[in-house]
Amino acid sequence: MNQAPTAAQLQQRLQQVLQPSQLEVIDESHQHHGHAGANGTGFGSHFRVRITAGAFAGKSAVARHRLVYDALQDFMDQGLHALAIEAQTPKV
């Protein structure tokens, strides 16, 4: 079994791929104990991502979320079960 991803790993990947101006990754797994997809450890299965990136300019909310999911796909394969995404463009 693969090791569950950490908030730091997700943050590093999103920083590399989307180069956001603001980024916060919060592990909320402990709030989902006993829910579908919870791994029983309280870590590494459910995350909240708050991200502001120029890469989102002109894109719909669905397209913004797709960019985040695409950047984190290999973590999804390792047991990341759920992402709550708040994706915005920088205010000009």
C-alpha positions as CSV (number, residue, x, y, z in Angstrom):
1,M,0.0,0.0,0.0
2,N,1.3,3.5,-0.9
3,Q,1.9,6.1,1.8
4,A,-0.9,8.7,2.2
5,P,0.0,12.1,0.8
6,T,0.8,15.1,3.1
7,A,-0.4,18.7,2.8
8,A,3.3,19.7,2.3
9,Q,3.6,17.4,-0.7
10,L,0.4,18.7,-2.3
11,Q,1.5,22.3,-1.7
12,Q,4.9,21.7,-3.3
13,R,3.3,20.1,-6.4
14,L,0.7,22.9,-6.8
15,Q,3.4,25.5,-6.4
16,Q,5.5,23.9,-9.1
17,V,2.7,23.3,-11.6
18,L,0.4,26.3,-11.1
19,Q,2.8,28.9,-9.6
20,P,0.1,30.5,-7.4
21,S,0.3,33.8,-5.8
22,Q,-1.5,32.4,-2.8
23,L,-1.8,28.8,-1.7
24,E,-3.1,27.1,1.4
25,V,-3.4,23.3,1.7
26,I,-5.2,22.0,4.8
27,D,-5.5,18.3,5.8
28,E,-9.1,17.9,6.9
29,S,-8.9,14.1,7.1
30,H,-9.6,14.0,10.8
31,Q,-13.0,15.5,10.2
32,H,-14.0,12.6,7.9
33,H,-13.2,9.6,10.2
34,G,-15.5,6.7,9.3
35,H,-16.6,8.3,6.0
36,A,-16.1,6.8,2.6
37,G,-12.5,7.1,1.5
38,A,-11.1,7.7,5.0
39,N,-8.0,5.6,5.6
40,G,-8.4,5.2,9.3
41,T,-5.3,7.3,10.2
42,G,-6.9,10.7,10.3
43,F,-4.4,12.0,7.7
44,G,-3.9,12.1,4.0
45,S,-7.3,11.4,2.6
46,H,-9.3,14.7,2.6
47,F,-7.8,18.1,1.9
48,R,-9.0,21.7,1.3
49,V,-7.0,23.7,-1.2
50,R,-7.3,27.5,-1.3
51,I,-5.4,28.7,-4.3
52,T,-5.1,32.0,-6.3
53,A,-3.3,31.7,-9.6
54,G,-2.9,33.6,-12.9
55,A,-3.3,30.2,-14.7
56,F,-7.0,30.3,-13.8
57,A,-7.7,33.6,-15.7
58,G,-10.5,33.3,-18.2
59,K,-11.4,29.7,-17.0
60,S,-14.6,28.5,-15.5
61,A,-14.8,27.1,-12.0
62,V,-14.9,23.6,-13.5
63,A,-11.8,24.2,-15.6
64,R,-9.9,25.7,-12.6
65,H,-10.8,22.6,-10.5
66,R,-9.6,20.4,-13.4
67,L,-6.2,22.1,-13.4
68,V,-5.9,21.4,-9.7
69,Y,-7.0,17.7,-10.1
70,D,-4.7,17.2,-13.0
71,A,-1.7,18.6,-11.0
72,L,-2.5,16.2,-8.1
73,Q,-3.6,13.1,-10.1
74,D,-0.7,10.9,-8.9
75,F,-1.6,11.7,-5.3
76,M,-5.2,10.7,-6.0
77,D,-3.8,7.3,-7.2
78,Q,-2.0,7.1,-3.8
79,G,-5.1,7.4,-1.6
80,L,-6.0,11.1,-1.7
81,H,-9.8,10.7,-1.7
82,A,-11.3,14.2,-1.7
83,L,-10.4,17.8,-2.4
84,A,-12.4,20.8,-1.5
85,I,-11.1,23.5,-3.9
86,E,-11.4,27.2,-3.6
87,A,-9.7,28.5,-6.8
88,Q,-9.5,32.2,-7.7
89,T,-7.7,34.5,-10.1
90,P,-5.5,37.3,-8.7
91,K,-7.4,40.6,-8.1
92,V,-6.0,43.2,-10.3
